[in-house]
């Protein structure tokens, strides 16, 4: 049952007018009263109505796109592709819809806050991009929020995320096959003859990090070059953010731990650039002295010197499809989930060890 402003007023033991003043912030209210009203809002999960134009319709013309970092090409490409597909018939304002890109900075709190704000605006659709945080409490909170959005008529699409577990929300999911990509990349290095392979992983709490690392270790285990989770492989793995600086620092740490490394796999192409810079600063040549590989096939990877061996994810195509799903221009995949294949791109940054 929908919670009303009167319900909040009764819970906080104030008048509906006082609740309105607190929520709109346009009239002074005593601090104790304000706190009581806000606690009632949280307790009842009351959602403030969005613009008046949204009240007459089930939803607005707004499409929310959640990204971890809009400056990261991985997210920028997908967000741009989503936006390219959301215009045209279906919106109320001249047939157009407005995309709002919400930059979470990887913060779980910001992610939940943006969902609440989009719920208040009665968003027509919501696209969540990139890996999910592996935290049970946050996952439960996300599932509950998305279920409320779906119940209110918001179309929800996950793009580059694994499916939700035990969620009541009607969600279309486009998930990347990160495990397979990670496995094929390491298999390529093993085929070349590499056995001492360092791995620069992403943040430990992200699904994308775990899946890519699992693929890497599966390939090593299958070749008898290592067992997933053993001490040696743990020693040859360094976690950090998906940034160039992280790749640089992690590579120096790997070289300190294992000077005999013949290859380094990076969690994404940006991290790989940092790894390559660290190797050059140590006087090592790529690939003559040590091979380097990345993941994602971001636009700059082919222009690196040498060009970067990587795993291609069809980011633009996935984002465009997410946009069509968000607007109802394309039917949801069977079972609500589509797994998008990863493609190995072999270039000049990898070669047999000396």
N, C-alpha and C positions, 0 to 999 in steps of 0.2 A: 504494500500500500504506500502511496506517495506521501512523504512527510511534508506538511504545510508550515508556513510561517507561524500560524496559530499554535501548531504543535510545539514549535520551538519556544514560543512565548510562554506556553503553559509549563514547559519543562524548566525554563529559567525563572519562572514566576515574575514575569514582566509583561508589559503590554505589547501587542504586535507592532505598534509604532516604535517602541524602543528597540525591538529586534531589527526593524528596518533601518533605524538610524545607525545601529552598530554595523550592520552589513554594508550599508552604503557609505559610511564614513563621512556623512555630510552634516553631522550635528554632534556637539560635544556630549559625551556620556561618561558617567563616573567609571573609574577604572575597575572597581569591583563588579559593577553591573556588566561592563563590557566583557570581563573574563567569564562571568556566569553565562552570558549569552553565547559566547564562542564555545564554551564547554558543551552547552546544549546542542549547538550546531554539530559538533564532532560526535557527541553521543548518539544523535539521531541520524547522522549522515545526511543532514539537510543540504540540498543543492540549490543555491540561489538561481533564480531565473535569469537567463541571458537577455539579450536585447528584445524589445517588444515585438519586433518583426519575427522573432523565433517562436514567440508564444502561440501565434496563430497556426503554425505548422509543427509537424512532429520534430523536424530538425531545421537547422540553418543551412546556409550555403558554405559553411566553413569545413575544410578538411585539415585535420591536424597531422603533422608528420614529425615523429619523435626520432631524434638522432643523438648519438653520443657527442659528436664533434663535427660541426658543419664545415670546419676548415680541413678535415680529413677527406681526401678524395673518395674514399670508400663510401662515406655517408653523403657527400655532396652529389656524387653521381646518381645515387639512388633517389635522393630527394628531388633533384632536378627532373629525373625521369617520371616520378610520381606526378609532379606538377604539370608535366607536359600532357598528361592524360586526363586531368580532372576538369578541364574546361568543356564547354559545349552543352548540349541539351541536358536538362536535369536540374540545374540550379534555378533559383527563383529570380536572381538579379540579372536579367538579360541573358539567361542561359549560362552564366559563368559561375564558377565556384572560387572561393578564396583559399589558398593554401597558407597555413601558418606553420612554419618550421620551429619546433621547440628543441632547443639545444640543452641537453641534460648535463653535459660535462661528465657523463658516467655516474652521476649521483643518483642513487635509488630514491632518495627523498624528492629530488627534483622531478624524477619520472612520475611519481605518484601525484605530486602537486600539479603537473601539467595535465594529467588525466582528469583531475578534479576541475581544473579551469576549463578544459574542453567539454566536460560534462555540463558545466554551468552555461556554456555557450551553445549547448545542444548541437554539437558538431555532427555534420552529416556522415562523416567517415573519419577513421583514424588509422594511420599506417605507422607501425612500430618497426624500426630498422635495426639491424645489427644483433649481436649476441645478447643473451639474457644473463642477468646476475644469478649466480647459483647460491641462493640463500632461501631456505624454506619459508621464513616469515615474510620476506619481500615477495616471493612467488605467490603466496596465499593472498597477500594484499593486492597484488596486481590482478590476480584472477577475479577477486571480488569486485574491483573497480571496473574491469572490463565487462563483467557480467552486467553490472548496472548500466554501463554505456550501451551495451547491446540491447538490453531490455527497453531502453529509451529510444531505440531505433537507429543507433549509430552503427554503421558497417565497420568492422574491425578486420584489419589485415596485418599479419606478421610477415615481414620481408627480411630474409636472412636470419630468422630466429627459429629455434626448434619449436614444435607444437607445445601448447600449454598442457600441463598435467591436471587432470581432474577439475577442469573449469566448466562452468555452466554457460559461458559466453559462446555465442555463435561466431567463430573466428575462421577466416581463411588463412592458411599458412603456406608461405613459400620459403622452404628451408634449403640452405646450401649443404651439399655433401662434403663437409669439411674433413671428415675422417678419411674418405676415399682420396681426396686431394692430397692430404698430408701423407698418406701411405704411398701414393704413386710418386710423389716428389722424392721421398727417401728411397724408394725402390730404384729410381733413376740413378741416384748417387751410388747405391750399392752395386748396381749393374756396371757402373764405371770402375768399380774397384775400391771405393771408399769404405772404411770400417771405423775410423775414428771421426765421428760426426758430432759437432756441437750443435745445440739447439737453443735459440733465443726465443723464449715463449712470451706470450702476452700475459695480462693480469691473471693471476691464479683463479680468481673468482668468476671468470666469464666462461660461458658455454663454448664460445668459439675457440678460446684458448685450449680447453680440455679436449675438444674433438680433434683439433689439428694435431695436438701432441699425441693423442691416442693413435692416430693414423701413423705418425712417425715411428712410434715405439712398436706398433704392430708389425711394420715392415722390418724393423731391426730384429724382432723376435723371430719372425718367419725365416730370416736369413741366418739365424744363429749368431747375429752380431750383437745381441743384447736382449735382455728380458724386460718387458714393461715393468717399471717400478723397482728394478734392482738398483743397488747402490751406485754402480758405474754410470748408468743412464741418468740417475738423479744428479750425479756430479757433473755431467755434461749438459745439464739443462739449467738455464738462468731465466727467471721470470722478471717481467717489467712492463711498463706501459707500451702501447703501440705507437712509439715515437722514435724519431731518428736518434735522439740523445740516448734513449734506452738501448737501442741497438749498438751504439758506439761503446757505452760503458759495459754492457753485458759481454761483448766480444772481447774486450780487454780482460775481463774476469775469466772467461773461458780459456783464453790463451795462458793465463796465469795458472789455471788448474791443469790444463792439458796442452803443453806446447807442441805436442805431436799431432794435433788436429789436422786433418786434410780437407775438411769441409765444414761449413756452417750453414744451417738452415734457420731462416728467420721467420717469425710468426706472420709477418706481412712485408710488403715491399718497402714501406717507409722504414721499418726496422732494419731491413736488408741494406738500405743505403747507409745507415749509421754503422752497420757492421763492416761494410766495404771501406768506409772512411777510416775506421779504426785499424783495419788491416793495412791500408796504404800508409798510415802514420807509423806503423810498426815495420815498414819496409817490405811488406809481403805483396807479391803480385797475384792478381786474380785473372785467370784460374791457374796460372803456372805453379804457384806455391800453395794455393788453397782455393777451393771452390766456394761459391756463395749462391744461395737460392732464397727466393722469397715466396710470397703468396698474395693473391688477388689479381695480379696483372693490371696494376694501376697505370694510367697513361704514360707516366715517366719511365716505367720499367724498361721499355724498349729503347729508350734514349740514354740509359745509363751506359757507362763505359767500363767494362764490356756490358752488352745488353744482358738483362737479368733473366736467368732461368727462374720460372715462377709457375704458379697455378692460376689459371684464368677462371674467375667467377664472372658470369655475365651480369654485371651490376646494373647496367642501364636497362637491359631487357627485363630483369627481375623487377626493377622499380617501375617500369612502364606497365608491366602486368599487374603489379600491386595497385597502381592507379586505376586501371580498368576494373579490377575487383572492387575497389573502394567505391566506385561510382555505379556499380551494377552493370557496366558495359560488357563484362565477361563473367561467365558462370564460375562458381567456386569449383576447385578440382575435386575429383571423387574422394569422399571421406574427409574433405576439407583441407587436405595436405598434399602439396606437390614438392618432391625433392628435386632440386636443380643440380645437375651434374657439374663437376669441376674438370677442367681440361689442362693437362700438363703442357707447358710452353718451354721447350728446351732452347736455350740461347747460349751466348758465349761465356757466361760467368761460371759454367761448370765444365770440368774436363777430368780425365783419369788422373789419379794422384801420381806424383813423380816417384 
